[in-house]
Amino acid sequence: MKAVLCKQFGSPENLVVETVPYPTAGEGEAVIAVAAVGLNFFDTLIIQGKYQFKPAFPFSPGAEVAGVVKSVGGNAQGLAPGDRVVAFTGWGGACEAISVPVARIVKLPDEVSFEMAAALTVTYGTTLHALADRGRLKPGENLVVLGAAGGTGQAAIEIGKLMGARIIACASSPDKLEFCRSIGADATIDYTQDNLKDAIRMATGGQGADVVYDPVGGDLAEPALRAMAWGGRYLVIGFASGAVPRLPLNLVLLKGCEIVGVFWGSHVEREPEAHRANVRKLVAWCAEGRIRPHIHGTYTLDQAPDALRAIERREVKGKAILVV
Ligand SMILES: NC(=O)c1ccc[n+]([C@@H]2O[C@H](COP(=O)([O-])OP(=O)(O)OC[C@H]3O[C@@H](n4cnc5c(N)ncnc54)[C@H](OP(=O)(O)O)[C@@H]3O)[C@@H](O)[C@H]2O)c1
């Protein structure tokens, strides 16, 4: 079968597509014939050796797949060949088939396409865990989303809206902000043009942000923290800007607010049942049309470098998907 392989750390152009042996299902695993692979910002890091996980060479990027169960190993209960499924793989997904522990697999109804399903697990899973479990977002609260047109950002707009929050979407261009409004943002801020702290205060009628969702970090973090409301929650999602901010803790004291870490990958390992319940909820919401992951573009396995370059260049609105 064909697989996108990273044989040494480097840029997307260093990836190669080669033929590798078809996988067999181990104990408690199922082999999925991959139909679609969701790419994420961290795929651009994992191939450079800059991510927290460094798989052994050669490895395929691709942390989430959707497809059809081809075969099951011993003790792989609840799944059978022919089932449509979605799975979190961590890496290894950018290929024609992969063997995955059944605990990482959730069945898909016919209403949810493979492309849509491949866009659900990581970004929407992270966001549901962040907003509900970690951020305790309540109806009527002001939710400020940074990097709002990106993968996690679009999920925060949609899930925040479903949870009854008022969404202030922040991004780097008028085109991205228009996209955010089209998926439900109530107000928008261009942080390349406006003073972020003042703009958040204005957009919240002077109250400030009850919850900040931050997948960008860097220079945006401190002004966003300065615009928090009393008792707010600042959700640390990631550092797409490339810079990990250092923040004055006196601000946290003065605002009686919390800085809350969100590590979804670890949540998947430590709380597998809660994770599966969240994915089932997301799949149901998607089937009902209550969330609709935006697919920026679809790419073949051979075009994986183009997709990763688009993510690096901040061009992608929503998700880039490999279609196998
Ligand atoms: N904590 C967790 O469990 C968890 C889970 C999933 C992802 N993450 C992390 O969350 C972050 C965002 O992931 P994502 O999938 O949403 O990424 P994405 O789709 O690429 O979106 C990231 C956004 O960040 C902004 N950005 C600012 N500076 C950037 C730069 N130098 N390069 C690229 N983007 C830049 C861009 O928006 P503008 O152009 O509008 O500024 C972009 O849309 C990543 O660091 C990822 O590793 C964390």
Ligand as a Chemical Component Dictionary entry (heavy atoms), coordinates in Angstrom:
data_LIG
# 
_chem_comp.id                   LIG 
_chem_comp.type                 NON-POLYMER 
_chem_comp.pdbx_formal_charge   0 
_chem_comp.three_letter_code    LIG 
# 
loop_
_chem_comp_atom.comp_id 
_chem_comp_atom.atom_id 
_chem_comp_atom.alt_atom_id 
_chem_comp_atom.type_symbol 
_chem_comp_atom.charge 
_chem_comp_atom.model_Cartn_x 
_chem_comp_atom.model_Cartn_y 
_chem_comp_atom.model_Cartn_z 
_chem_comp_atom.pdbx_ordinal 
LIG N1  N1  N 0  -3.662 21.790 23.549 1  
LIG C1  C1  C 0  -4.016 20.806 22.776 2  
LIG O1  O1  O 0  -4.394 19.733 23.232 3  
LIG C2  C2  C 0  -3.972 21.033 21.286 4  
LIG C3  C3  C 0  -4.731 20.267 20.404 5  
LIG C4  C4  C 0  -4.714 20.576 19.036 6  
LIG C5  C5  C 0  -3.908 21.612 18.574 7  
LIG N2  N2  N 1  -3.143 22.294 19.461 8  
LIG C6  C6  C 0  -2.273 23.398 19.027 9  
LIG O2  O2  O 0  -3.087 24.502 18.687 10 
LIG C7  C7  C 0  -2.390 25.327 17.763 11 
LIG C8  C8  C 0  -3.304 25.663 16.602 12 
LIG O3  O3  O 0  -3.665 24.468 15.917 13 
LIG P1  P1  P 0  -4.651 24.554 14.665 14 
LIG O4  O4  O 0  -4.837 23.162 14.193 15 
LIG O5  O5  O -1 -5.822 25.399 14.987 16 
LIG O6  O6  O 0  -3.723 25.345 13.629 17 
LIG P2  P2  P 0  -4.151 26.177 12.327 18 
LIG O7  O7  O 0  -5.359 25.621 11.715 19 
LIG O8  O8  O 0  -2.918 26.263 11.509 20 
LIG O9  O9  O 0  -4.532 27.608 12.926 21 
LIG C9  C9  C 0  -3.598 28.334 13.671 22 
LIG C10 C10 C 0  -3.878 29.826 13.499 23 
LIG O10 O10 O 0  -2.848 30.498 14.206 24 
LIG C11 C11 C 0  -2.610 31.748 13.589 25 
LIG N3  N3  N 0  -1.168 31.994 13.493 26 
LIG C12 C12 C 0  -0.521 33.055 14.024 27 
LIG N4  N4  N 0  0.775  33.013 13.760 28 
LIG C13 C13 C 0  0.973  31.908 13.020 29 
LIG C14 C14 C 0  2.143  31.348 12.417 30 
LIG N5  N5  N 0  3.360  31.904 12.553 31 
LIG N6  N6  N 0  2.000  30.198 11.715 32 
LIG C15 C15 C 0  0.807  29.619 11.588 33 
LIG N7  N7  N 0  -0.349 30.104 12.148 34 
LIG C16 C16 C 0  -0.248 31.259 12.852 35 
LIG C17 C17 C 0  -3.268 31.706 12.213 36 
LIG O11 O11 O 0  -4.383 32.601 12.269 37 
LIG P3  P3  P 0  -4.203 34.138 11.865 38 
LIG O12 O12 O 0  -3.513 34.181 10.535 39 
LIG O13 O13 O 0  -5.606 34.599 11.812 40 
LIG O14 O14 O 0  -3.401 34.766 12.976 41 
LIG C18 C18 C 0  -3.809 30.294 12.061 42 
LIG O15 O15 O 0  -5.077 30.267 11.457 43 
LIG C19 C19 C 0  -1.127 24.564 17.376 44 
LIG O16 O16 O 0  -0.043 25.070 18.120 45 
LIG C20 C20 C 0  -1.442 23.141 17.784 46 
LIG O17 O17 O 0  -0.275 22.381 18.059 47 
LIG C21 C21 C 0  -3.168 22.029 20.793 48 
# 
loop_
_chem_comp_bond.comp_id 
_chem_comp_bond.atom_id_1 
_chem_comp_bond.atom_id_2 
_chem_comp_bond.value_order 
_chem_comp_bond.pdbx_ordinal 
LIG N1  C1  SING 1  
LIG C1  O1  DOUB 2  
LIG C1  C2  SING 3  
LIG C2  C3  SING 4  
LIG C2  C21 DOUB 5  
LIG C3  C4  DOUB 6  
LIG C4  C5  SING 7  
LIG C5  N2  DOUB 8  
LIG N2  C6  SING 9  
LIG N2  C21 SING 10 
LIG C6  O2  SING 11 
LIG C6  C20 SING 12 
LIG O2  C7  SING 13 
LIG C7  C8  SING 14 
LIG C7  C19 SING 15 
LIG C8  O3  SING 16 
LIG O3  P1  SING 17 
LIG P1  O4  DOUB 18 
LIG P1  O5  SING 19 
LIG P1  O6  SING 20 
LIG O6  P2  SING 21 
LIG P2  O7  DOUB 22 
LIG P2  O8  SING 23 
LIG P2  O9  SING 24 
LIG O9  C9  SING 25 
LIG C9  C10 SING 26 
LIG C10 O10 SING 27 
LIG C10 C18 SING 28 
LIG O10 C11 SING 29 
LIG C11 N3  SING 30 
LIG C11 C17 SING 31 
LIG N3  C12 SING 32 
LIG N3  C16 SING 33 
LIG C12 N4  DOUB 34 
LIG N4  C13 SING 35 
LIG C13 C14 SING 36 
LIG C13 C16 DOUB 37 
LIG C14 N5  SING 38 
LIG C14 N6  DOUB 39 
LIG N6  C15 SING 40 
LIG C15 N7  DOUB 41 
LIG N7  C16 SING 42 
LIG C17 O11 SING 43 
LIG C17 C18 SING 44 
LIG O11 P3  SING 45 
LIG P3  O12 DOUB 46 
LIG P3  O13 SING 47 
LIG P3  O14 SING 48 
LIG C18 O15 SING 49 
LIG C19 O16 SING 50 
LIG C19 C20 SING 51 
LIG C20 O17 SING 52 
# 
